[in-house]
Amino acid sequence: MKFAYKFQNLLGTVYRKGNLQFTPDGNSVISPVGNRITIYDLKNNKVKSLSLESRYNYRALDISPNGAILIAVNDIGEAQMISTVSYTVVCTHRFPSKVSSLKFSPDGRFFAVCVRNTVFIYKTPGQLTGEYGSFALKIFFTGAHDNLTCVDWSSDSRVVAVGSKDNCTRIYSIEKLMYFRTKVLGGHTDPISGCFFEENSLHLNSVSRNGQLCIWEANLGLGELGPLKDDTEEPVEKKQRSEEDDEFDEEVDYEKEKEASAQGSLMDKGESEEERDKLGKVIPKSSDVEEKKLQYKRIMRFYLADEVRKEDRHATLTASAYHRKSRILVTAFSNGAFFLHELPEVNLIHSLNISDYQIDTVTFNGSGDWIALGVAGVGQLLVWEWQSENYVMKQQGHSSDMTCLTYSPDGQFVATGGDDGKVKLWNLHTGFCFVTFSEHSAPVTAVEFSRNKKFLISASLDGTVRAFDMMRHRNFRTFTTPQPTQFASVALDSSGELVAAGSQDVFEIYLWSVKLGKLLEVLSGHEAPVMSLAFSPIPTSSTLVSGSWDKSLKVWNCLEASEDHENIDLMSDVVAVAFHPAGEEVAAATLNGNISVFHAKAAQQVALIEGRNDLGSGVSELDIVTAKKNLQGKCFTTISYSADGDCILAAGKSKYICIYHVKEGMLLRKFEVTQNQSLDGLSDFLNRRKVTEFCNLALVERREPLEGGSVAVKLAGVQRGDMSTRHYKPEFRVSCVRFSPTGLSWAAACTEGLMVYSLDKGIVFDPYQLSQEVTPKATRDLLAKEEFSGALIMALKLNETPLIHQVIESVPLKDDGQTVRRHMEV
């Protein structure tokens, strides 16, 4: 079996933070998802996550008007210029600080980047500018008294407007233009949220965070701002004189001299006729004084937040966008509502409340028919068609961490459960979530598909096990216990008639009938929480395996003698169990970092995998021990058998996922799931700069005395990052891994989302008419015997490119024709 698995897609998370962008054709939405970029094709109904990733979460991105270049900037100011043709990083650039806004010019020749109080104008590489160097700086402007928040270009790409937190909007020109000087537009009482030019005009609309809209009118148009000629330039035509010309210059033209003297007398007469003041100075005429200068006048001011604050007095404007051609302004607020107004009359067209959380970003597509909105609080992405008032796309991931997953029997769907109490179904072909079950009122701990693909089982900490119909998409069974308990695991037998769930507070296993919905049996024997269950995959068997923190593995026969069980003692607590696809062996992951494999019937150990060192060292910012010491407390928390049963996929609280060969106990492949430094626990070394003789300074949170002073340590028992701190940094972990029943892919539920890895089609072993005697060794033996035609046929059947090249290159030049002729006869 080949293990050339490569990253294919990222599901379960549709939007994290940053700004959304439509492609130039308006059919796709580009969304930053953590340190990756996902493209939602609304026309073909497909989702594609780019394989490239950044070291930190993306913060700002924009795509060029021709759709060839995508620029994405992360949290620390690292910019990546990405080619949308090959989806590869062309170059990178490091800005001195965080980037607040990024925007391409309408003609695609330049792009503006706002960093602190400075806006940088760069040339776009390509034929339009003739510049093929990356991030070639053209000009930069500074002068704002606070950080910049937004940027916009005029229609001719010569003038740029930037808004800042000092409540002002500044207008700059990237070229020397007539009648133009830098303008500062005030009038707002809160930081600027958005500034927008009108189509083919210098008229400007500015919106602030408190909902104030100011409409500015310019006295000049774009056509009147011609290029400014520099007076210091030397004349192009220079006087060239020869010796012959000098002879003619000595002659005097008396007629021209008379005309010049006459004109001079007229000028003197005219000067004498000019009006003079009391001091005798000439008073210039008004026509000489009047010069054209670009001036702005505020003609209107509107308060867009009045309607919103009737329901929420603390609501603020969080995002805005403007479509120039249709002259429609959309404003989004912190209470989840957005409004559409038509300018310049500011008529309300439409309003809608989509969430209880604030809307972080909003944008129009090219035609202005669709509006994309992103809500980072719950990971929601919406595309709204405002004319028909319908959703083009409505996707939402798990608002909390994803805890479990399972594949459907045909490998087309994946079901996931999360801490938000929801169960979601994802289509692997399209990448979209098509069903969400929200009946649970507590975190979902385990999910399982039935073998006939007709229903789905989920267990939760709310004390219920629910069965969902895959055809009607509803909850048709709810299994409960006589006394309230919390379920940590669930299992479904191969026939789909028995459901077992393990409790983590009363240490018992409950067995129900799916058809009757009644409790059949309560299996007792464990002395600690039952963390994992697995039924035998054999249709004629009802064997159940349970793993618990009491350092034991129990094998139950549910139908014949439910109370009788086989007990297998281990050296450490059991955290996960998995059945071999053939039903003969059982694998158990323990707290000491080992994976033990036992024979299900004989209860004898078959293999042992020591994988603690393969998890990799990783320390948190709040750790006070080294990575090497921290590695001693790590273990595999989830395991899964491959489709053929030869390998085991294992993962835990680490960025690495390992594939082991079961019988040999050997590591075959190790995948690094992420390199996102915005998550905690990925660093291999402790930051010694923060470690003093007293304590780790990262443990001390600086707060004002009125805010409670300094917080010394995190809350006890926190495992996924302390959310009580002001700057919450989630800790990375892999909650669940599963192999696809087809063996062509596997998926992992982690802090980043649902990551799907599939076999690379270019490396997959794909033989043609293969038989037992056709092997690479037999092919090379025929080469040694100089039977080139037979060796070539075997190499073509094996369909391995290196072997085919070896055979072809081994054929002597004089035998090429004979080999080809024999091959054609065959």
Secondary structure, 3 states (H helix, E strand, C coil): CCCCEEEEEEECCCCCCCCCEECCCCCEEEEEECCEEEEEECCCCEEEECCCCCCCCEEEEEECCCCCEEEEEECCCEEEEEECCCCEEEEEEECCCCEEEEEECCCCCEEEEEECCEEEEEECCECCCCECCCCEEEEEEECCCCCEEEEEECCCCCEEEEEECCCCEEEEECCCECCCCCEEECCCCCCEEEEEECCCCCCEEEEECCCEEEEEEECCCHHHCCECCCCCCCCCCCCCCCHHHHHHHCCCCHHHHHHHHHHHHHHHHHHHHCCECCCCCECCCHHHHCCCCCCEEEEEEEECCCCHHHCCCCCCEEEEEEECCCCEEEEEECCCEEEEEECCCCEEEEEEECCCCCCCEEEECCCCCEEEEEECCCCEEEEEECCCCEEEEEEECCCCCEEEEEECCCCCEEEEEECCCCEEEEECCCCCEEEEECCCCCCEEEEEECCCCCEEEEEECCCCEEEEECCCCEEEEEECCCCCCCEEEEEECCCCCEEEEEECCCCCEEEEECCCCCEEEEECCCCCCEEEEEECCCCCCCEEEEEECCCEEEEEECCCEEEEEEEEECCCCEEEEEECCCCCEEEEEECCCEEEEEECCCCCEEEEEECHHHHCCCECCCCCCCHHHHHHHCCEEEEEECCCCCEEEEEECCCEEEEEECCCCEEEEEEECCCCCCCECCECCCCHHHECCCCEHHHCECCCHHHCCCECCCCCCCCCCCCCCCCCCCECCEEEEEECCCCCEEEEEECCEEEEEEECCCCCCCCCCCCCCCCHHHHHHHHHCCCHHHHHHHHHHHCCHHHHHHHHHHCCHHHHHHHHHHHHHC
